[in-house]
């Protein structure tokens, strides 16, 4: 795996942990009423997708458990179709997919 992949995988892990921490203990109602939290979480998810986009094919192959196309696809959607970002999908991603992402990335030896 190229050295740069480790940088991006580590960044993905750190970002996923930040998403998890931001929504930890937050109810859906609180999330819906907090525009700043929605923007922060959406931005972090977008940045995870950007980092994922930079991982080489060899780096992606080293973490086959991750849905790479879905991760980068969500980034593309947030960036290019920003008027139609679905807060339900952002919430669902933040509250149900981050632990899976964190576990898979920890398995790469990225630490953190």
Residue pairs with C-beta under 8 A, 6 or more apart in sequence:
1 56
1 58
1 59
1 62
2 56
2 58
2 59
4 54
4 56
5 55
5 56
5 58
5 59
5 62
6 108
6 110
8 51
8 52
8 54
8 55
8 59
9 51
9 55
9 59
9 63
9 105
9 108
9 110
10 105
10 110
10 111
10 112
11 47
11 51
12 48
12 51
12 52
12 55
12 101
12 105
13 101
13 102
13 105
13 106
13 110
13 111
13 112
14 112
15 44
15 47
15 48
15 51
16 48
16 98
16 101
16 102
16 105
17 98
17 102
17 112
18 44
19 41
19 44
19 45
19 48
19 94
19 98
20 94
20 98
20 99
20 102
22 37
22 40
22 41
22 44
22 94
23 31
23 37
23 41
23 91
23 94
23 95
23 98
26 34
26 37
28 91
30 37
31 37
31 38
31 41
31 87
31 91
32 38
32 87
38 87
38 90
41 90
41 94
42 78
42 85
42 90
45 74
45 75
45 78
45 90
45 93
45 94
46 74
46 75
46 78
46 79
47 75
48 71
48 75
48 101
49 71
49 72
49 73
49 74
49 75
49 76
49 78
50 75
52 66
52 68
52 71
52 72
52 75
53 72
53 75
55 68
60 66
60 68
62 108
63 104
63 105
63 107
63 108
65 100
65 104
65 107
66 101
66 104
66 105
71 101
74 89
74 93
77 84
77 85
78 85
106 112
